[in-house]
Amino acid sequence: MKNNLKLLVLSLLFTGLGFAQERNCASMDNLEYRMSQDPGLEQKMAQIEAYTESKIQSMQNNKIVGSIITIPVVVHVIYSNSNENISDAQILSQIQVLNDDFRRMNTDANNTWSQAADTQIQFCMATVDPNGNPTNGITRKSSTKTSWGTSDAMKKSSQGGVNPWNTSQYLNMWVCNIGGGILGYAQFPGGSSSTDGVVIGPNYFGSKNGGSGFYLAAPFNLGRTTTHEVGHFLNLRHIWGDGGCSVDDYVTDTPTSDAPNYGCATGHVSCGTTDMVQNYMDYSDDSCMNLYTQGQKNRMRAILLAGGSRASLGASTKCDSGTPTPTCSDGIQNGNETGIDCGGSCAPCQTGPQYCASKGQSVSDEYISRVQLGTINKSSGAQTYSNFTSTSTDLSKGSNYSLAVTPTWSGSAYNEGYAMWIDYNQDGDFTGAGELVWSKSASKTTPATGSFTVPTAALTGSTRMRVSMKYNGIPTSCETFSYGEVEDYTVNIVSGGSSGGSTTVNLAITFDNYPEETSWAILQGSTTVASGGTYGSQPDRSTLNLNIDLPAGCYSLVVRDVYGDGICCRYGNGSYTLKDGSTTLATGGSFGSSQTTNFCVGGASRSLENVTTTSGDDLFKIYPNPTKQSLNVALDGLEAQSYQIINMLGQTVLKGAFAESINVSELNSGIYLIQLNIGEKTKVKRFIKE
């Protein structure tokens, strides 16, 4: 393509500064702002461009020979709510995406474009902070500010943001809500060191959801926004040059284009050539992007190698060690320790079985609980609730119920137990008289059973039930180290009643990209009265309308996703709606494994007609955890093709074809993530290697 410096400056100043809503990258907008603040920036960028052109021309055969460049990353999370305070796992997933994309190890790489290249650039979480202290490369700051804009306020503590770490040694990334529909932006080489780095919205950072209630925003949910913005940070322009056919991106092996592409417009022709819509520097959907070219590789490496404006960053050693500086509280056996955070220069490790008489436990015992509240049975009738953890349940006032808990425990001693409360008076807590309805001492294998009666004085309507499972952990000294699992469920206190005839309801389901994962059922009590799916024969993103005849009564609609990610919004904007004429009985789409809504038809009454609950996501289980030799994987409902094990620096330390037992004996002690690749999707869990 053409390489004209004057055209570059003109294009930066006068064109390409508008952004489509589909993928809104504000890097050029920020560049215009930076130029207005720094009159000398244009000249400085012109000098960088002249150097880059000279450097690339000096490369023999258009190829750089040299070692892999590793760039240390620090991520500053600024949040105004819990959803914006994204998890470590989501952050690490972004580092993995960057490494896969820049090293051409992304699973969606293909041979459409022969000029696709491994850039020989990779990324790692910083392990040493600017003061020389160990770090995981993540900072977090709570803020009341809900939108930050593109004027770099998030990069300044004086404006409520976070000052960057030394930008000559760290690639600083700020994760915060930018606002205005903007996904992210980056500062090009040559700008002020006080604002240098990349900014990404939390809904577009990484490829793993941050937690309950948080969803990455499709179709930009695979981490390619950060790949795109880091490209800008390393001196790449948009693939269309931010102008018409006479304006260019200054890379010789990317076809000339006159405008951005959206969605996945493969085969689109402009300026007489086919557009490279799969390039990370276009505006295509994340699932469409899959390459940088050899020319883009040369341009980025020229900036990072000796003489380039980011050479000091390319030579930074802020994560060379691969592991944090050893301490006695980092949860890893490192340094001269003989155990995890004990022995050597740390406190002595406990050895052999020891018994703490005052606490009634053995120091060497391990106590791990996995408990499922299996059934609640109505003693006076045939009302049975199986697999209670994934349904919303009606409890009738004055009725007596029996219940059972099925435990699966490991370890050798148990001195804790279970308890269940129901917030009958609906005051938001569990301290009222009679709200502790059942308790039981723990048992390793014997199901715990009991019964309770719903008081006639209970308030009718939606309320909460809380189940608590308490158990011991792994003590490292003569003291109790307790864990507890508490789960809340929605229940309905009802008095029943129905009248009238039958009703025809309409269920409309708009599928996401995976109809083969979706199914539904309408239940009356525990009885299935109608059901359908999965829908492998339905086209992706199509809509299915079903008419269902129901006698008068109260029911539950359960919509399920076998993969555990609902039908919105990671892989398409799916949804469902159940209607009785013009009345909406249930609607949804964003959930985990299932979503349940209660409703009544034909004149039947219940105090709360629409109560929705969503289940969690537990597609696979791993055990034992912690482990010393092998990690066993039990996958429920789908088949995995491969796995990756990632350390807390975001580095892949082990990968291969999926196996139910993975040998991890060679890994260093510490905390790891195991990622299963299931078709085009991934799932991740954390484990400890002893």
C-alpha positions in Angstrom: 0.0 0.0 0.0 1.0 3.6 -0.3 3.3 5.2 2.3 3.0 9.0 2.4 3.7 10.9 5.6 1.8 14.0 4.6 -1.3 11.9 3.9 -0.9 10.3 7.3 -1.0 13.6 9.1 -3.9 14.9 7.0 -5.8 11.8 7.6 -5.3 11.9 11.4 -6.3 15.6 11.5 -9.2 15.8 9.1 -10.7 12.4 8.3 -11.7 9.2 10.0 -12.8 10.9 13.2 -16.3 9.6 13.2 -17.2 6.2 14.6 -19.8 3.6 13.8 -21.8 2.2 16.7 -20.9 -1.4 15.7 -17.3 -1.1 16.9 -16.5 2.3 18.4 -12.7 2.7 18.8 -11.9 6.2 19.9 -8.1 6.1 19.4 -8.2 8.6 16.5 -10.6 10.8 18.5 -8.1 10.7 21.4 -5.3 11.5 19.0 -7.0 14.6 17.8 -7.5 15.6 21.5 -3.8 14.9 22.3 -2.7 17.0 19.3 -4.9 19.9 20.5 -3.1 19.7 23.9 0.4 19.3 22.5 1.3 21.4 19.5 4.6 19.5 19.1 3.0 16.0 18.9 2.4 16.2 15.1 6.1 16.8 14.4 7.1 14.1 16.9 4.9 11.6 15.2 6.3 12.6 11.8 9.8 11.8 13.1 8.6 8.4 14.4 7.0 7.7 11.1 10.2 8.6 9.2 12.2 6.3 11.5 9.7 3.5 11.1 9.8 3.7 7.3 13.7 3.7 7.4 13.8 0.8 9.8 11.4 -1.4 7.7 13.3 -0.6 4.5 16.5 -1.9 6.1 14.9 -5.3 6.9 16.2 -8.0 4.5 13.4 -9.9 2.7 10.9 -8.0 4.8 11.6 -10.1 7.8 12.9 -9.3 11.2 15.3 -11.8 12.7 15.4 -11.7 16.5 14.1 -13.0 19.7 10.5 -12.8 21.0 9.7 -9.4 22.6 7.9 -9.7 25.9 5.9 -6.7 27.1 5.0 -6.4 30.9 1.4 -5.4 31.5 -0.3 -3.7 34.4 -4.1 -3.5 34.5 -5.8 -0.7 36.5 -9.4 -1.7 37.2 -11.6 1.4 38.1 -15.2 0.5 39.0 -18.4 2.1 40.2 -20.2 -1.2 40.8 -19.4 -4.9 41.3 -19.9 -5.8 37.7 -17.2 -3.3 36.6 -14.8 -4.8 39.2 -13.9 -7.6 36.8 -12.3 -10.8 38.1 -8.6 -11.8 37.9 -9.7 -14.7 35.6 -11.3 -12.3 33.2 -8.1 -10.2 33.2 -5.9 -13.3 32.6 -8.1 -14.4 29.8 -7.4 -11.1 28.0 -3.6 -11.7 28.4 -4.1 -15.1 26.9 -6.1 -13.7 24.0 -3.3 -11.1 23.3 -0.6 -13.8 23.3 -2.7 -16.1 21.1 -3.5 -13.3 18.6 0.0 -11.7 18.5 1.8 -15.1 18.3 -0.6 -16.5 15.6 -1.7 -19.3 18.0 -5.4 -18.2 18.0 -7.6 -21.3 17.3 -9.5 -19.4 14.5 -6.4 -18.7 12.5 -6.8 -19.8 8.9 -5.0 -19.6 5.5 -7.3 -17.0 3.8 -4.5 -14.5 3.7 -0.9 -15.8 3.0 0.7 -12.7 4.6 -0.6 -13.6 8.1 2.3 -13.6 10.6 3.4 -14.4 14.1 4.5 -11.0 15.3 7.0 -12.5 17.8 5.5 -10.2 20.4 3.9 -11.5 23.6 2.6 -10.1 26.9 2.8 -11.0 30.6 1.4 -9.7 33.8 4.0 -7.6 35.6 5.6 -9.4 38.6 7.5 -6.4 40.1 5.9 -3.0 40.7 7.8 0.4 40.2 9.1 0.2 43.8 10.5 -3.3 43.3 7.8 -5.1 45.3 6.1 -8.3 44.1 2.8 -7.7 42.3 0.2 -9.6 40.3 0.1 -6.8 37.9 -3.5 -5.7 38.8 -4.6 -2.6 40.7 -8.2 -1.8 41.7 -9.9 1.4 42.6 -13.5 2.1 43.6 -15.0 5.3 42.2 -18.4 7.1 42.1 -17.7 8.1 38.5 -19.8 6.1 36.1 -18.4 7.4 32.8 -14.9 8.5 32.0 -14.9 9.7 28.4 -11.8 9.9 26.1 -9.9 12.8 27.6 -7.7 10.6 29.8 -9.2 11.4 33.2 -9.0 7.8 34.2 -5.2 8.1 33.9 -4.9 10.9 36.5 -5.3 10.5 40.2 -6.0 14.2 40.4 -9.2 13.5 38.5 -10.2 10.4 40.4 -8.3 8.0 38.2 -5.1 6.0 38.6 -1.7 7.4 37.5 0.2 5.1 35.2 3.2 3.0 36.3 6.4 3.9 34.5 5.3 3.8 30.9 8.8 3.1 29.6 8.7 -0.2 31.5 5.0 -1.2 31.6 2.1 -1.3 29.1 -0.6 0.3 31.2 -4.2 -0.8 30.7 -7.1 1.0 32.3 -10.4 -1.0 32.5 -13.3 1.3 33.2 -16.6 2.4 31.7 -15.7 4.9 28.9 -19.3 5.8 28.0 -20.8 7.0 24.7 -20.8 3.4 23.3 -17.0 3.5 23.0 -15.3 0.1 23.4 -11.7 1.3 23.9 -9.0 3.6 22.8 -5.2 3.8 22.8 -2.4 6.4 22.7 -0.1 6.2 19.7 3.7 6.4 20.1 5.0 9.9 20.6 2.4 11.1 23.1 2.9 12.1 26.7 4.3 9.5 29.1 1.8 10.6 31.7 -1.2 9.3 29.7 0.5 6.5 27.7 -1.4 3.2 27.4 -4.7 1.6 26.5 -8.3 2.0 27.8 -10.9 -0.7 27.5 -14.5 -0.9 28.7 -15.1 -3.8 31.2 -17.7 -5.4 28.9 -15.1 -5.8 26.1 -12.0 -6.8 28.1 -11.1 -10.5 28.0 -13.0 -13.6 26.9 -14.3 -14.8 30.3 -17.2 -13.3 32.1 -16.4 -11.4 35.3 -18.9 -13.0 37.6 -22.6 -13.4 38.4 -24.7 -10.9 36.6 -21.9 -9.7 34.3 -21.8 -10.5 30.6 -19.3 -9.6 28.0 -21.0 -7.7 25.2 -21.4 -9.7 22.0 -20.2 -9.5 19.3 -17.1 -8.0 21.0 -16.8 -10.6 23.7 -13.6 -12.5 22.6 -11.0 -10.0 23.7 -10.2 -8.6 20.2 -11.0 -5.0 21.2 -7.8 -5.0 23.3 -5.9 -6.7 20.5 -7.1 -3.9 18.2 -6.1 -1.1 20.6 -2.7 -2.6 21.4 -2.1 -2.5 17.7 -2.7 1.2 17.8 -0.4 1.5 20.8 2.3 -0.2 18.7 1.8 2.2 15.8 -0.7 0.5 13.6 -3.5 2.4 11.8 -6.9 1.2 10.9 -6.9 -1.1 7.9 -8.7 1.5 5.7 -6.3 4.3 6.7 -9.1 6.4 8.1 -9.8 7.8 4.7 -10.7 7.0 1.1 -8.8 5.0 -1.4 -6.1 7.6 -1.6 -5.4 7.4 2.2 -3.5 4.4 3.6 -2.4 2.5 6.7 1.3 2.6 5.6 1.6 -1.2 5.4 2.4 -2.7 2.0 0.7 -6.0 2.4 -2.8 -4.9 3.5 -5.2 -4.2 0.6 -6.3 -0.7 0.1 -9.8 0.0 1.5 -12.0 3.1 1.6 -14.0 2.5 4.9 -14.3 0.2 7.8 -16.1 -3.2 7.6 -18.7 -4.3 10.2 -20.0 -7.8 11.1 -18.0 -10.2 9.0 -18.2 -8.9 5.4 -16.0 -11.5 3.8 -15.5 -10.9 0.1 -16.3 -7.2 0.3 -14.5 -5.3 -2.5 -13.4 -1.7 -2.3 -10.7 0.3 -4.2 -10.5 -2.5 -6.7 -9.4 -5.2 -4.2 -11.0 -7.6 -1.6 -11.0 -6.1 1.8 -9.0 -7.8 4.6 -12.0 -7.9 6.9 -10.3 -10.5 9.1 -7.5 -8.1 10.1 -7.4 -7.1 13.8 -7.3 -3.4 12.7 -10.6 -3.4 10.9 -14.0 -2.9 12.7 -15.3 -6.5 12.1 -16.8 -8.6 14.9 -14.4 -10.3 17.3 -15.3 -13.8 15.8 -14.3 -12.5 12.3 -10.9 -11.2 13.2 -7.9 -13.5 13.1 -4.6 -12.0 11.8 -1.9 -9.4 11.7 0.2 -9.3 8.5 4.0 -9.5 8.0 4.0 -5.8 7.2 2.1 -5.0 10.4 4.5 -7.2 12.4 7.5 -5.3 11.0 5.9 -1.9 11.9 5.2 -3.0 15.5 8.6 -4.5 16.1 10.3 -1.5 14.6 8.8 0.6 17.4 9.9 -1.9 20.1 13.5 -2.7 18.9 16.6 -0.6 19.6 16.1 2.9 18.2 12.3 2.7 18.3 10.2 5.1 20.4 9.1 2.1 22.6 12.4 0.3 22.8 12.7 0.6 26.5 9.3 -1.1 26.9 10.4 -3.8 24.5 13.5 -4.4 26.7 11.7 -4.2 30.0 12.4 -7.0 32.6 9.4 -6.3 34.8 8.1 -9.9 34.4 11.2 -11.7 33.2 11.3 -13.9 36.4 8.1 -15.5 35.4 7.1 -15.8 39.1 6.6 -13.1 41.8 9.4 -12.4 44.3 9.0 -15.1 47.0 7.3 -14.0 50.2 5.8 -16.0 53.1 2.3 -15.0 52.2 2.0 -15.4 48.4 0.3 -18.8 48.5 3.1 -20.4 46.4 6.0 -22.7 47.4 9.0 -20.7 46.1 12.3 -19.3 47.3 13.8 -21.6 49.9 10.5 -22.7 51.3 9.9 -26.4 52.0 6.2 -26.1 51.9 3.6 -23.4 50.9 4.7 -20.3 52.7 6.5 -22.3 55.4 10.0 -23.7 56.0 13.3 -22.2 55.0 13.2 -18.5 55.8 9.5 -18.7 56.7 7.8 -20.2 59.8 8.4 -23.9 60.2 6.0 -26.2 58.4 3.8 -28.6 60.3 4.9 -32.2 59.6 3.0 -35.4 60.2 -0.4 -35.8 61.8 -0.8 -33.5 64.7 -3.9 -33.2 66.9 -5.2 -30.0 68.4 -7.1 -31.2 71.4 -8.5 -27.7 72.2 -9.9 -27.5 68.6 -10.9 -31.2 68.2 -9.1 -31.6 64.8 -6.1 -33.0 63.2 -3.7 -30.5 61.5 -3.3 -32.9 58.6 -7.0 -33.4 57.9 -8.5 -31.9 54.7 -12.2 -31.0 54.8 -13.9 -30.3 51.5 -17.7 -30.3 51.0 -19.7 -30.4 47.8 -23.4 -30.5 48.9 -26.5 -30.6 46.8 -29.9 -29.9 48.3 -31.6 -32.8 46.4 -35.3 -32.8 47.2 -38.1 -31.1 49.1 -41.2 -33.2 49.4 -44.6 -32.1 50.5 -45.7 -34.6 53.2 -49.4 -34.2 52.6 -49.4 -34.6 48.9 -47.5 -35.6 45.7 -45.6 -32.2 45.4 -42.0 -33.2 44.9 -39.1 -30.8 44.0 -36.1 -32.5 42.5 -32.7 -30.9 41.8 -33.9 -28.0 43.9 -30.9 -25.8 43.2 -32.1 -25.1 39.7 -35.8 -24.4 40.2 -38.0 -21.9 41.9 -40.2 -23.6 44.3 -43.7 -23.0 45.7 -44.3 -23.7 49.4 -47.9 -23.8 50.6 -48.7 -22.1 53.9 -49.5 -24.6 56.7 -48.1 -27.5 54.8 -45.4 -29.8 56.1 -42.3 -30.7 54.0 -39.5 -33.2 54.3 -36.1 -32.6 52.8 -32.8 -34.3 52.0 -29.3 -33.2 51.5 -26.9 -35.4 49.6 -23.2 -34.7 50.7 -20.0 -35.7 48.8 -17.1 -35.1 51.2 -13.4 -35.8 51.4 -11.3 -35.8 54.5 -11.4 -37.7 57.8 -13.3 -35.7 60.4 -16.4 -33.6 60.3 -17.7 -31.4 63.2 -19.8 -28.9 61.3 -23.2 -29.2 59.6 -26.1 -27.8 57.6 -28.8 -25.3 58.2 -31.8 -23.8 56.3 -33.7 -20.6 56.8 -36.8 -19.2 55.1 -37.5 -15.5 55.3 -41.2 -15.9 56.1 -41.8 -12.3 57.1 -39.9 -11.1 54.1 -37.9 -8.5 56.0 -34.7 -9.2 54.1 -32.9 -11.1 56.9 -33.0 -14.5 58.5 -33.4 -13.6 62.2 -37.1 -13.8 62.7 -38.8 -16.3 65.0 -39.2 -19.7 63.3 -37.1 -18.8 60.3 -34.4 -21.4 61.1 -36.5 -24.3 59.8 -34.0 -27.1 59.9 -30.4 -27.9 60.9 -28.3 -31.1 60.9 -24.8 -32.2 62.0 -22.5 -33.0 59.1 -21.9 -36.4 57.8 -19.4 -37.6 55.3 -21.7 -39.9 53.2 -25.0 -40.3 54.9 -27.8 -38.1 53.5 -29.1 -35.5 56.0 -32.9 -35.6 56.2 -35.5 -33.6 58.2 -38.8 -31.7 57.9 -40.3 -28.3 58.5 -43.7 -26.7 58.4 -44.6 -23.4 56.6 -46.3 -21.2 59.3 -49.8 -20.1 58.5 -48.7 -16.6 59.5 -46.1 -16.5 56.6 -46.5 -13.7 54.2 -47.7 -14.7 50.8 -45.4 -13.9 47.9 -41.8 -14.2 46.8 -39.2 -14.6 49.5 -35.8 -16.1 50.0 -34.5 -19.4 51.4 -30.9 -19.7 52.5 -29.0 -23.0 52.9 -25.7 -22.9 54.8 -23.0 -25.7 54.6 -20.1 -25.2 57.0 -17.0 -27.3 57.0 -13.3 -27.1 57.9 -10.4 -26.2 55.7 -6.8 -27.2 55.7 -5.2 -25.9 58.8 -1.5 -25.0 58.8 -1.2 -24.7 62.6 -3.1 -25.6 65.7 -6.2 -23.5 64.9 -9.5 -24.0 63.1 -9.6 -22.8 59.6 -13.2 -22.8 58.6 -15.0 -22.3 55.3 -18.6 -21.9 54.7 -20.9 -22.2 51.6 -24.1 -20.1 51.7 -26.6 -20.3 48.8 -29.8 -18.3 48.4 -32.8 -19.4 46.4 -36.1 -17.8 45.5 -39.2 -19.5 46.9 -42.9 -18.5 46.7 -45.2 -18.8 49.7 -48.6 -19.6 48.1 -52.2 -20.4 49.0 -53.1 -21.9 45.6 -56.5 -21.8 43.9 -57.6 -22.0 40.3 -60.8 -21.5 38.1 -61.8 -21.2 34.5 -61.0 -23.3 31.4 -57.9 -23.9 29.2 -55.7 -21.3 27.7 -53.4 -21.3 24.6 -50.1 -19.5 25.3 -47.5 -18.6 22.8 -43.8 -19.3 23.4 -41.5 -17.3 21.0 -37.8 -18.2 21.2 -35.1 -16.3 19.3 -32.0 -18.5 19.4 -28.4 -17.4 19.7 -25.6 -18.9 17.6 -26.2 -22.3 19.2 -29.8 -23.5 19.0 -28.5 -27.0 19.7 -28.0 -26.0 23.3 -31.5 -24.6 24.0 -34.5 -26.5 25.5 -37.5 -25.6 27.5 -40.2 -27.2 29.7 -43.4 -26.1 31.4 -44.0 -27.7 34.7 -46.9 -28.0 37.1 -45.3 -28.8 40.4 -42.8 -31.5 39.4 -44.8 -32.8 36.4 -43.7 -31.8 32.9 -46.8 -30.8 30.9 -45.0 -29.5 27.8 -41.4 -29.4 26.6 -39.2 -29.0 23.5 -35.6 -28.9 22.3 -32.8 -29.0 21.9 -33.0 -27.4 18.4 -30.0 -28.5 16.4 -32.0 -28.3 13.2 -33.0 -24.6 13.7 -30.9 -22.0 11.9 -28.7 -19.8 14.1 -30.4 -16.7 15.4 -33.8 -17.8 14.0 -37.1 -17.4 15.8 -39.5 -20.3 16.7 -43.1 -19.7 17.7 -45.0 -22.4 19.6 -48.6 -22.5 20.7 -49.2 -24.6 23.9 -52.6 -25.4 25.4 -52.7 -25.3 29.2 -55.6 -26.0 31.6 -56.3 -23.4 34.2 -53.6 -23.4 36.9 -50.2 -22.2 37.9 -47.0 -23.4 36.2 -43.3 -22.8 35.8 -41.5 -22.1 32.5 -37.9 -23.4 32.6 -35.6 -22.4 29.7 -32.3 -24.3 29.7 -28.9 -23.9 28.0 -26.8 -27.1 28.1 -23.6 -25.1 27.8 -24.5 -22.9 30.8 -24.3 -19.4 29.1 -27.9 -18.7 28.4 -29.0 -17.5 25.0 -27.9 -13.9 25.4 -25.5 -12.1 25.2 -22.1 -13.8 24.6 -22.9 -15.7 21.4 -25.8 -13.8 19.9 -28.7 -11.8 21.2 -31.2 -14.6 21.9 -34.3 -14.2 24.0 -37.6 -15.8 24.8 -41.1 -14.5 25.6 -44.2 -16.4 26.8 -47.5 -14.6 26.2 -51.2 -15.2 27.0 -52.7 -13.0 24.3 -51.1 -9.6 24.8 -50.1 -10.4 28.4 -46.4 -11.3 28.9 -46.1 -14.2 31.3 -42.3 -14.7 31.1 -39.4 -13.2 29.3 -35.6 -13.5 29.4 -32.5 -14.7 27.8 -29.5 -13.7 29.9 -28.9 -16.5 32.4 -26.6 -19.4 33.1 -27.7 -23.1 32.8 -31.4 -22.3 33.2 -34.0 -19.7 33.9 -37.3 -20.4 35.7 -40.4 -18.1 35.7 -43.7 -18.9 37.5 -47.0 -17.9 35.9 -50.7 -18.7 36.1 -53.4 -18.9 33.4 -57.2 -19.5 33.2 -58.0 -17.4 36.2 -55.7 -19.3 38.6 -54.3 -17.1 41.2 -51.0 -16.8 43.0 -49.8 -13.7 44.9 -46.8 -13.4 42.7 -47.2 -14.4 39.1 -43.7 -13.7 37.7 -40.8 -14.8 39.8 -37.6 -15.6 37.9 -34.6 -17.4 39.1 -31.4 -18.3 37.3 -29.1 -21.2 37.9 -25.3 -21.1 38.2 -22.8 -22.5 35.8 -21.1 -25.7 36.7 -20.5 -27.4 33.4 -17.5 -29.3 34.6 -15.9 -30.4 37.9 -12.3 -30.9 38.8 -10.9 -33.1 41.6 -8.9 -33.5 43.8 -8.4 -29.9 44.5 -5.7 -29.2 45.7 -3.8 -31.8 43.8 -0.2 -33.1 43.7 -0.1 -35.5 40.8 -3.2 -35.6 38.5 -6.2 -33.3 38.0 -9.3 -35.2 37.1 -12.0 -33.5 34.9 -15.6 -34.5 34.8 -17.5 -32.8 32.0 -21.3 -32.7 32.1 -23.3 -32.7 28.9 -20.7 -31.7 26.3 -17.4 -32.8 24.9 -14.2 -30.8 25.2 -11.6 -30.9 22.4 -8.6 -29.6 24.2 -7.4 -27.9 27.4 -4.9 -25.3 28.6 -3.5 -24.7 32.0 -2.7 -21.0 32.7 -0.6 -19.6 35.6 -1.5 -16.4 37.4 0.8 -14.4 35.0 -1.5 -15.4 32.2 1.1 -17.8 30.7 0.0 -21.1 29.2 2.2 -23.7 31.0 0.5 -26.9 29.8 -2.0 -27.8 27.0 -3.1 -30.7 24.9 -6.0 -32.8 23.7 -8.7 -33.1 26.3 -8.3 -36.0 28.8 -10.3 -36.9 31.9 -7.0 -37.1 33.9 -4.2 -34.5 33.4 -0.8 -35.0 34.8 0.2 -31.8 36.6 3.0 -33.2 38.7 5.7 -31.2 36.9 4.0 -27.8 37.6 5.4 -25.6 40.4 3.3 -25.3 43.5 0.7 -22.5 43.2 -2.6 -21.4 41.8 -3.6 -22.2 38.2 -6.6 -21.9 35.9 -7.7 -24.8 33.7 -9.4 -23.8 30.5 -11.5 -26.3 28.5 -12.0 -25.6 24.8 -15.5 -26.8 24.0 -16.3 -26.3 20.3 -15.9 -22.5 19.8 -16.3 -21.8 23.5 -14.2 -22.1 26.6 -14.8 -22.7 30.3 -12.4 -22.1 33.1 -11.9 -23.2 36.8 -9.2 -22.5 39.3 -7.2 -25.2 41.1 -4.2 -25.4 43.5 -1.1 -27.5 42.7 0.6 -28.6 45.9 
